[in-house]
Amino acid sequence: MTFIIEAVKDDCRTVDFRSSAIVAVILARKHAVNGFVVSITDPDGRLFSADQFNRLLTSKGLGSDPMAHDVGRR
C-alpha cells in the first residue's frame, strides 16, 4: 500500500510516499504545522485533506481485515 503526501506552501511543493497510513499522517501533520497545505492520497486514489486525516487511521484506512479482529474476540 502506498500513501502519497502532497504539501504546498507558497512556491514550494513536496511529494512523499509512505507505505503506512500512520506514518503518512504523522508526516502530513508535521508539514501542516509548518504552514503547508497538505493532502494524502490513499492506495485507492481517495484524497484526504488535513481535516480528514483521522479517517485514514480507522481499521479500514489502515488496511486491516475486520474479520481478523472478530476472530481474535471469539
N, C-alpha and C positions, 0 to 999 in steps of 0.2 A: 504494500500500500504506500502510495506517495501523496503527501500533502504539500501543496505549493503555497508559500507565504510570500505575498507581494506587499512591499512597503514603499510609499511615495511621500516625499516631503520636498517642497519647492521644486528644484530641477534634478533632484536625486531620486533614483528608483533602484530598489534592490529586490531580487527574487531568490528565495531559498527553497530547498527541497528537504523534507523530513519524512521518515517512514512511520513516525508515531504521532498520533493526534496530540498527546500530552506535550511532547517536545515542540511540536508546531505551535501550539497555543502559548507556551512559555516564551518562545522566540517572538511571536507576534505581539504579545503583551509588552515585551521589552522595547520593541520598536514603537509601539503606541505611546509608551511613557516618554519616549524621546521625541514625541511630536509628529510621528509618521502616521499617515492614513494607511491602515493595514487591512488586508483581506486574506482569507485562507480558502483555497480550493481543495475539496476533498477528493479521494480517488474516484468518486462517481461523477465528478465535474460540478458539484454544487458549490456555490460561492457563499462564504460566510463573512460578514462584516464584524467589526470589533464587538458590537453589542450582541452578537450571536455565537461567540466562541464557546460559551458553556455548552451549547448544543453539540459541539464536537466531542465533548467529554462524557456523553452518555454511553451506555454499554453498546448501543448500535454504532455510535460515532467512533468508538474505539475498535470496532471491527470484531468484537467478541461474539460468540454464539450464545444467544439467550437460552438455548436448550442446555448448554453446558452448565449454566448457573442452576437450572432446575434439577439436573441430575445430582449436583452436589448437595441439594437440600433434602433429598429423599433418604 
